[in-house]
Structures are given as structure tokens and as C-alpha cells.
């Protein structure tokens, strides 16, 4: 019997984590529900080993609670959880902007501008998932410019959760168009080397995004 390739095993863990995360955030697995590896294995088509690792990863993200003699359960996705998640996401972007502003180049500004153009085109074409991915690319590049790899790692992990929320609940009317405007305002602030203005824009966006998501979730309850 040969050992499973490490890359294949990790890919299985990542896929299982992503699927369970999206099921939780889209409401397909209810808060408080037990997450039994045997049942998950049958439904998702993974062996129990990557599923156990996936549940441990989701525990680290705060989506799952694992207790002795009780196993894994889905935590309550309340407003406090959403607020904490978005607040951390925003603080990491602000940190990156302040840290990386002095190192901004014209090429980097043009890269961000190109992503906004791409994002607007995808919205107009109704390519919702592609637009979410482009929004992710924009913000990942923003954090990357800050030059702190650990901040980028934490940011990307949080963004995976936000991405799953958005796939499940979408956006309110007009929110995506406003996001494109917010991106352009942020780029203008970066061009002026205006850190306070950039921070204000990111905080304004955070508040609007959080309220939009909370209202979307409430409308489907």
C-alpha cells in the first residue's frame, strides 16, 4: 500500500474545508448542528482523515466548536462574529496601506486601476463570482504591497470566509457598484499619499459591507 501524496492530501483537506465552510455560511448546515465525519464523508465524498483536519481548520476560523465527548458543532453565526471578521479584515488592509504607501509605484497603481476596470466589466456582464474573485485580487494586492507576509496570510484566511458568505447571500441592490466607486476613491487617496483619507475610505466601506451582509442574512431567515 503506497502512501498518499502530500500535495494530494492537502488538496483534499482544502477542498473539504471550503465545501463545509460554504455549507455553513450559506445556511445549508444550521448553527448548533453536529458535524459527524462519517456523515460528511458520505455526503461530500472525502475520507474521514481530511474531514477531521478540515474541521480543525474551521475551528481555528471560529466557524466550528470542538468539545471532548461531544465532537464538532457549528457555532452561532451572530452579528458579533460578522463584526469581528470584517473589523479584522479592515484593520489588516489599513495596516498594509500605511506600511506600503511609501513603496507604491506607478506600476502598482495601474495594476489596481486595471482590476477596478475588470471588476466593473464583470458586474455589468452579470459575472458575479468572477467579480468577487477580482475584488479579492484587488484587496490581496493591496495587502501584499504592505510587505508583511503574516498579515497577508491572516487576511487571506479571513477573506475565504467572507467569500463564502458572499457566495451564499450575494449583495444588496447597488452595493457592488458602490464598491467600485470606493475602490477608485481609495486609489485616488493612494496617489496623493493621503493615509488618513485611505483609512477613512476603508472604514466607510467596512461599515457598509457589514450592514449589507447582515441585512442579507436577516432577509433569508
C-alpha positions in Angstrom: 0.0 0.0 0.0 1.5 3.3 -1.0 1.3 6.5 1.0 -0.9 9.3 -0.2 0.9 12.1 -2.0 1.3 15.0 0.5 0.1 17.5 -2.1 -3.0 15.4 -2.9 -3.8 15.0 0.8 -3.5 18.8 1.4 -5.7 19.4 -1.6 -8.4 17.1 -0.2 -8.2 19.0 3.1 -8.5 22.4 1.4 -11.5 21.2 -0.7 -13.3 19.7 2.2 -12.7 22.8 4.3 -14.0 25.0 1.5 -17.1 22.9 1.0 -18.0 22.7 4.7 -17.3 26.4 5.2 -19.6 27.3 2.3 -22.4 25.0 3.5 -22.2 26.6 7.0 -22.2 30.2 5.8 -24.9 29.6 3.2 -27.1 28.1 5.9 -27.2 24.6 4.5 -25.8 23.4 7.8 -27.6 25.1 10.7 -26.0 26.6 13.8 -25.7 24.1 16.5 -25.7 21.1 14.1 -23.4 18.2 14.8 -20.7 17.6 12.2 -20.2 13.9 12.1 -17.2 12.8 9.9 -19.0 9.6 8.8 -22.0 11.6 7.5 -19.8 14.2 5.9 -17.7 11.5 4.2 -20.8 10.0 2.7 -22.2 13.3 1.5 -19.0 15.1 0.3 -17.1 12.1 -1.0 -13.9 12.5 1.2 -12.3 10.0 3.6 -12.5 10.8 7.3 -8.9 11.9 7.7 -9.1 15.1 5.5 -12.5 15.8 7.1 -11.1 15.7 10.6 -8.3 18.1 9.5 -10.9 20.3 7.8 -13.0 20.6 11.0 -9.9 21.5 13.0 -9.1 24.3 10.4 -12.7 25.5 10.7 -12.4 25.5 14.4 -9.4 27.9 14.0 -11.6 30.1 11.9 -14.3 30.2 14.6 -16.9 28.5 12.5 -16.8 25.2 14.3 -16.6 24.3 18.0 -15.0 21.0 19.0 -15.5 19.7 22.5 -14.4 16.5 24.2 -17.1 13.8 24.2 -19.4 16.0 22.0 -17.4 16.3 18.8 -17.8 19.2 16.3 -20.7 21.5 16.1 -21.5 24.6 14.0 -21.2 27.8 16.0 -23.9 30.5 16.0 -23.1 33.0 13.2 -24.3 36.1 15.0 -23.7 39.8 14.4 -20.7 39.7 16.8 -18.9 37.1 14.6 -19.6 39.0 11.4 -18.5 42.3 13.0 -15.2 40.8 14.3 -14.5 39.2 11.0 -15.0 42.4 9.0 -13.2 44.6 11.5 -10.1 42.4 11.4 -10.2 42.3 7.6 -10.3 46.1 7.5 -7.6 46.7 10.1 -5.3 44.5 8.1 -5.9 46.5 5.0 -5.3 49.8 6.9 -2.1 48.4 8.3 -1.0 47.3 4.8 -1.8 50.7 3.3 0.1 52.6 6.0 3.0 50.3 5.8 3.2 50.1 2.0 2.2 53.6 0.9 5.8 54.9 0.7 6.7 52.0 -1.6 3.9 52.5 -4.0 4.9 52.8 -7.7 3.0 53.9 -10.8 3.0 50.3 -11.9 1.3 49.2 -8.7 -1.3 52.0 -9.0 -2.0 51.0 -12.6 -2.4 47.3 -11.5 -5.1 48.3 -9.0 -6.8 50.5 -11.6 -6.9 47.6 -14.1 -8.5 45.4 -11.5 -11.2 48.0 -10.9 -11.9 48.2 -14.7 -12.1 44.4 -14.8 -14.4 44.4 -11.8 -16.8 46.9 -13.3 -17.0 44.9 -16.6 -17.8 41.7 -14.7 -20.6 43.4 -12.8 -22.0 44.8 -16.0 -21.9 41.3 -17.6 -23.5 39.7 -14.6 -20.4 37.6 -13.8 -21.0 37.6 -10.1 -18.5 35.0 -8.9 -15.8 36.4 -11.2 -16.4 39.8 -9.8 -16.0 38.5 -6.2 -12.7 36.9 -7.2 -11.5 40.2 -8.8 -12.4 42.1 -5.7 -10.4 39.6 -3.7 -7.4 40.1 -6.1 -7.7 43.8 -5.6 -7.5 43.6 -1.8 -4.9 40.8 -1.8 -2.6 43.1 -3.9 -3.3 46.0 -1.6 -2.2 43.9 1.4 0.7 42.4 -0.5 2.0 45.9 -1.1 2.3 46.3 2.7 5.1 43.7 2.6 4.0 41.7 5.7 3.6 38.1 4.8 1.9 37.1 8.1 -0.6 39.9 7.7 -1.3 38.6 4.2 -1.8 35.0 5.4 -4.3 36.1 8.1 -6.1 38.4 5.6 -6.5 35.6 3.0 -7.9 33.2 5.6 -10.5 35.8 6.7 -11.3 36.6 3.1 -12.1 32.9 2.4 -14.8 33.2 5.0 -16.1 36.4 3.6 -16.1 34.9 0.1 -18.2 32.0 1.3 -20.7 34.4 2.9 -21.0 36.3 -0.4 -21.4 33.2 -2.5 -24.3 32.2 -0.2 -26.0 35.6 0.3 -24.9 37.8 -2.5 -25.1 41.7 -2.3 -27.8 44.2 -1.8 -29.0 46.3 -4.7 -26.3 48.7 -5.9 -23.7 47.6 -3.3 -21.3 46.3 -5.9 -21.4 49.5 -8.0 -20.7 51.5 -4.8 -17.8 49.2 -4.1 -16.2 50.0 -7.5 -16.5 53.7 -6.6 -14.9 53.0 -3.2 -12.0 51.3 -4.9 -11.5 54.3 -7.1 -11.6 56.7 -4.1 -9.0 54.5 -2.4 -6.7 54.6 -5.4 -7.0 58.4 -5.5 -6.0 58.6 -1.9 -3.0 56.3 -2.6 -2.0 58.5 -5.5 -2.0 61.5 -3.1 -0.1 59.6 -0.4 -3.0 60.5 1.9 -3.1 57.8 4.5 -5.9 59.3 6.7 -8.2 59.5 3.6 -7.4 55.9 2.6 -8.1 54.8 6.2 -11.4 56.7 6.2 -12.5 55.1 2.9 -11.7 51.6 4.1 -13.6 52.2 7.4 -16.6 53.6 5.5 -16.5 50.5 3.2 -16.3 48.2 6.2 -19.4 49.7 7.8 -21.4 49.5 4.5 -20.3 45.9 3.7 -21.1 44.7 7.2 -24.6 46.2 7.2 -25.2 44.9 3.7 -24.3 41.3 4.7 -26.2 41.4 8.0 -29.3 42.6 6.2 -28.9 39.9 3.5 -28.7 37.2 6.1 -31.7 38.6 8.1 -33.8 38.7 4.9 -33.4 34.9 4.4 -34.0 33.9 8.0 
